[in-house]
Amino acid sequence: MNVRILDYDEVINELEKIGCNPYFSKQDFYDTEFDNIKIPYYIYGKGDNHIIVVGGTHGSEIISVDFVLRLMQDLAFTKRFYDDFTFHFIPLLNPEGYIISTSMIKGILNKNASEKEIIDASLKYYLRYKKDDELSKNYNSIKNIKLHQQMFDNTSYKNIPDKYLNLKENVRKICENNKEIPMGSLVVWRGNGLGIETNRDNKYVQWLDLVKSGVKKYGSNRYNNIPDLVEGPLGKICVDLNDLDKHTKENTFLLNLIKKIYDSGKYAGMYIYHGTGGEIFYKICPDLIGEVIDINNASKYVQINKKIALNYSENTKYKTKKFEKNGYKLVENPNLIGMDELLRAMYPAVLLIELSYMGGNPLGPYADKDNNYIPTIEYNIKAFYSSIIINKSLKNEYKDLFNKKTK
Ligand SMILES: [Zn+2]
């Protein structure tokens, strides 16, 4: 397995190859905001246990896209679970953000960069990112140069290919309207081409004090020189605070899909993959209990999520020459920020999994091939295969929760 960094076209090419496999079927791709850029969607299997698998919610979390592709490739090869499960693969939910982030990477790494060049650049980035996190603890460093951004000083919206003209133009506008967006920071772009944070498109975030106050804020840690909650690399909250039921195109697609599968009575769970942290989000935000979900169901949903999460965590323990890892950590403090928080209150068995133990999106996960990159892919494939069996048994055990018409 080689370390690889794919741009959007290369992701689509890989998917075309996987789609030639008779076990996969290509579905209609959904349009995003700009330039007819599309969200790819594939189905594998013909069983009655339907599982949704999502990668690339955040543009810069490129390892999550890579992982979902590898998982699909493994299934194309092994043909496992075909009769028992149906997998809905959305390997790249936010292609606009992915194009923005990977265009910056291509700005410092030649398209034909060797594996060694990719790993060297990734290690340099990882170390700088880590240093920036340390330095950010010092209040005075807020306006200091960020070492990880410095690596991308020569990149800007101009690195976005001309074929994405409208996307490029919108990123240019965002950067020109907000002079505080630092040079070299587009590589960490999370949201879509409108600069809306794809995972904060959850109407209840309006309750957060930081939104209510309307005070301009900066990101945390190594991002504490990037304006937050506005269009830009970190992204704005919600499409429109005056029309809270309006979602981004990416989330509209996802919400419709999960509802359709759930209403068919075949829904068995959802795995949403993000980039870094080695963590699993499984709890339901207390603010949503009573609002989105009643208290009895909330506690059952959490029990369901926890069983799957514990099994998943158990399977992400690994030992290499350099690392000994204890399994992904179950996050005990949910907050209102995420779209996934909302989904977890609406449906059972929704987990958000933060992949790589090594941090620093987008390049950090690629900084150590043997001790991080390969184990991240391999152990998560293993964990996924093991955990979906739990999904299946929970679906049978809690028939009423998995098979209930939504409003
Ligand atoms: Zn993320």
Residues whose N, C-alpha, C, O or C-beta is under 5 A from the ligand:
A	BS01	ZN	H58 E61 H274 G275
